Amino acid sequence: MIKLENHLGTIEISEEYFANLVGHAASECFGVAGMVFSTAFQGLKSVITSNDVPDKGVRVRTINGRLVIDLHIIVTYGLNISAIVKSIVNKVHYTVEEATGLEVSKVNVFVDGMKND
């Protein structure tokens, strides 16, 4: 649960909601071939449930009341990785702030592999 306090009160949003929101926004970007498990727990959860986990490759945390988002992705081979990453950072930053009203401090994108189409 992500808990942030402001002058109006306390905001609590589940990490699963953020993971779904961020994962969906990142997956829609051109050049993203897929997401990669960012933690061993995500991989274990996927094996146990025999399903693809919605938070695959996404980690959301708060530092000083601001969100920090880590993404682990696979990109399509032959495309400009820098352009893909900039697109993801902008889209995720915009999507999270528009959907939740919470400030995003940083979006870290880790390219863990490439895939041929």
ZIURZI-V640429 format. One record per backbone hydrogen bond with DSSP energy under -0.5 kcal/mol. NH is the residue of the N-H (numbers start at 0). CO is the residue of the C=O. E is the energy in kcal/mol with one decimal. If there is no record, write none. Layout:
NH	CO	E
NH	CO	E
This chain:
1	12	-3.2
2	0	-0.6
3	1	-0.5
3	10	-2.7
5	8	-2.9
8	5	-0.9
10	3	-3.6
12	1	-2.4
17	13	-1.6
18	14	-2.7
19	15	-2.5
20	16	-2.6
21	17	-3.2
22	18	-2.7
23	19	-2.3
24	20	-2.0
25	21	-2.7
26	22	-2.3
27	23	-1.4
28	25	-1.2
31	28	-1.6
32	30	-0.7
32	73	-2.5
33	73	-1.4
35	71	-2.3
42	38	-1.4
43	39	-2.6
44	40	-2.7
45	41	-1.9
46	42	-1.9
47	43	-2.4
48	44	-2.3
49	45	-1.2
50	45	-0.7
55	52	-1.4
57	54	-2.2
58	69	-2.2
60	67	-2.2
62	65	-2.9
65	62	-1.3
66	102	-2.4
67	60	-3.0
68	105	-2.6
69	58	-3.0
70	107	-2.7
71	56	-2.1
72	70	-0.5
72	109	-2.6
73	33	-2.6
74	112	-2.3
75	30	-2.3
76	114	-2.9
78	75	-1.3
80	78	-0.7
83	79	-1.9
84	80	-2.7
85	81	-2.4
86	82	-2.1
87	83	-2.3
88	84	-2.7
89	85	-2.4
90	86	-2.5
91	87	-2.9
92	88	-2.3
93	89	-2.4
94	90	-2.9
95	91	-2.5
96	92	-1.9
97	93	-2.5
98	94	-2.4
99	95	-2.2
100	95	-0.6
100	96	-1.5
101	95	-0.5
104	66	-2.8
104	102	-0.6
105	66	-1.4
107	68	-3.5
108	106	-0.5
109	70	-3.3
109	107	-0.5
110	108	-0.6
111	72	-2.8
111	109	-0.9
112	72	-0.7
114	74	-2.2
